[in-house]
């Protein structure tokens, strides 16, 4: 037997709109991953390598907040899928870099084109001035969230980092990603020029 207390925990105003926006971006990221037959972690890894051009597994593990063993598994799957290739580190024979393959470059270009088209259609009724204001406001809020959520001793940071997500909207304390979704921290959609 279910016992409902009758309390709903939803956000209104700007926080509600932010959750709605992030949820829509999350669904877009999920669609991209499904279309490419990639897991969310594989997609995040691929977007990170695309943004950085060349990244070591250790750097990727730190960015994804995963163990190097987990990143080794993910990168192996992406190499096997023909999306990443390993390049020897020029100064350290024990290390290597991960880089996109030509196939992955084509995929990223298509994803970026589709995302730009989506946002252009979604904002077509905004004037250039409104779009500029929206862009700068979104970037300012994203930078503020990063600053607040990473401030040592911040009660707000503790709550955000402990919660892990906001109403299923994507991590607020993650490393960010460029897939049009999820994380608002780091090099993510709202604070970067790349997807």
C-alpha positions in Angstrom: 0.0 0.0 0.0 1.4 3.4 -1.0 1.2 6.2 1.4 1.6 9.6 -0.2 2.3 12.6 1.9 0.9 15.0 -0.7 4.2 17.0 -0.9 5.7 17.7 -4.3 9.3 18.9 -4.5 9.5 21.0 -7.6 11.3 24.3 -8.3 9.7 27.4 -9.7 11.0 30.6 -11.3 14.6 30.7 -12.5 15.6 27.5 -10.6 12.7 25.6 -12.3 13.6 27.0 -15.7 17.2 26.0 -15.2 16.2 22.5 -14.3 13.9 22.3 -17.4 16.7 23.6 -19.6 19.2 21.1 -18.2 16.7 18.3 -18.5 16.1 19.1 -22.2 19.9 19.2 -22.8 20.2 15.9 -21.0 17.6 14.3 -23.2 19.5 15.7 -26.3 22.7 14.1 -25.0 21.0 10.8 -24.5 19.7 10.9 -28.1 23.2 11.6 -29.4 24.6 8.7 -27.4 21.8 6.4 -28.6 22.2 7.4 -32.2 26.0 6.7 -32.0 25.5 3.6 -29.9 27.7 5.0 -27.2 27.2 4.9 -23.4 27.0 8.2 -21.6 30.5 7.7 -20.3 31.9 6.9 -23.7 30.1 10.0 -25.2 31.6 12.2 -22.4 35.0 10.8 -23.1 34.7 11.3 -26.8 33.6 14.9 -26.4 36.4 15.6 -24.0 39.0 14.3 -26.4 37.4 16.3 -29.2 37.6 19.5 -27.2 41.2 18.9 -26.0 42.5 17.4 -29.3 44.9 15.1 -27.5 44.5 13.8 -23.9 46.2 11.2 -21.8 44.1 8.5 -20.1 45.1 9.9 -16.7 43.8 13.4 -17.7 40.7 11.9 -19.1 40.2 9.9 -15.9 40.5 13.0 -13.8 38.1 14.9 -16.0 35.5 12.1 -16.0 36.1 11.5 -12.2 36.8 7.8 -12.9 39.6 5.4 -12.2 42.2 4.9 -14.9 41.1 1.3 -15.2 37.5 2.5 -16.1 39.0 5.0 -18.6 41.1 2.2 -20.1 38.0 0.1 -20.6 36.1 3.1 -22.2 39.0 4.1 -24.4 39.5 0.5 -25.5 35.8 0.4 -26.6 36.2 3.7 -28.4 39.4 2.5 -30.2 37.6 -0.7 -31.2 34.7 1.3 -32.5 37.1 3.3 -34.7 36.5 6.6 -32.9 39.8 7.0 -31.0 43.3 6.1 -31.7 46.3 5.9 -29.4 49.4 8.0 -30.1 52.7 7.5 -28.3 53.7 10.2 -25.9 56.8 11.9 -27.4 58.6 12.3 -24.0 57.4 9.3 -22.0 57.5 5.8 -23.5 55.2 4.5 -20.8 52.4 7.0 -21.6 50.2 7.7 -24.6 47.7 10.2 -25.9 44.1 9.5 -27.1 43.0 11.4 -30.2 40.0 11.3 -32.5 40.0 9.3 -35.7 38.8 10.8 -39.0 35.5 9.0 -38.4 35.1 10.6 -35.0 36.0 14.0 -36.4 33.1 13.6 -39.0 30.8 12.5 -36.2 31.7 15.5 -34.0 31.2 17.9 -36.9 27.7 16.4 -37.6 26.8 16.6 -33.9 27.9 20.2 -33.7 26.0 21.2 -36.9 22.8 19.5 -35.6 23.1 21.1 -32.2 23.7 24.6 -33.7 20.7 24.1 -36.0 18.6 23.0 -33.0 19.6 26.1 -30.9 19.1 28.4 -33.9 15.6 27.1 -34.4 14.9 27.2 -30.6 16.0 30.8 -30.4 14.7 32.1 -33.7 12.2 34.3 -32.1 14.8 36.1 -30.0 16.3 39.3 -31.3 20.1 39.6 -31.6 20.2 41.7 -28.4 18.1 39.2 -26.5 20.3 36.3 -27.7 23.4 38.2 -26.6 21.9 38.9 -23.2 20.8 35.3 -22.8 24.3 34.0 -23.8 26.2 36.3 -21.4 23.7 35.5 -18.6 24.0 31.8 -19.1 27.8 32.0 -19.1 27.8 34.2 -16.0 25.5 31.8 -14.1 27.6 28.8 -15.2 30.9 30.5 -14.0 29.2 31.4 -10.7 28.0 27.9 -10.2 31.6 26.6 -10.8 33.0 29.2 -8.4 30.4 28.6 -5.6 30.4 24.8 -6.0 34.2 24.6 -5.7 34.7 27.1 -2.9 36.2 25.4 0.1 34.0 25.3 3.1 30.9 26.6 1.2 27.7 25.1 2.6 26.1 25.5 -0.8 29.1 23.6 -2.4 28.7 20.8 0.1 25.0 20.5 -0.8 25.6 20.6 -4.5 28.5 18.2 -4.4 26.7 15.8 -2.1 23.5 15.8 -4.0 25.2 14.8 -7.3 22.3 16.1 -9.4 19.3 18.4 -9.3 16.0 16.8 -10.0 17.6 14.4 -12.5 18.9 17.4 -14.4 22.5 16.5 -14.6 25.5 17.0 -12.3 26.2 20.4 -11.0 29.6 19.3 -9.7 30.8 17.4 -12.7 33.5 18.2 -15.1 31.2 19.4 -17.8 30.6 18.1 -21.2 29.9 19.5 -24.6 27.1 17.3 -25.7 24.4 19.9 -25.1 23.5 18.4 -21.8 24.1 17.7 -18.2 26.9 19.2 -16.4 27.2 22.9 -15.8 30.7 22.9 -14.4 34.0 23.1 -16.2 34.2 23.1 -20.0 30.5 22.4 -20.4 28.0 23.7 -22.9 27.2 26.9 -21.1 30.8 28.0 -20.6 32.5 26.9 -23.8 32.5 27.7 -27.4 32.4 24.0 -28.4 29.6 21.6 -27.8 
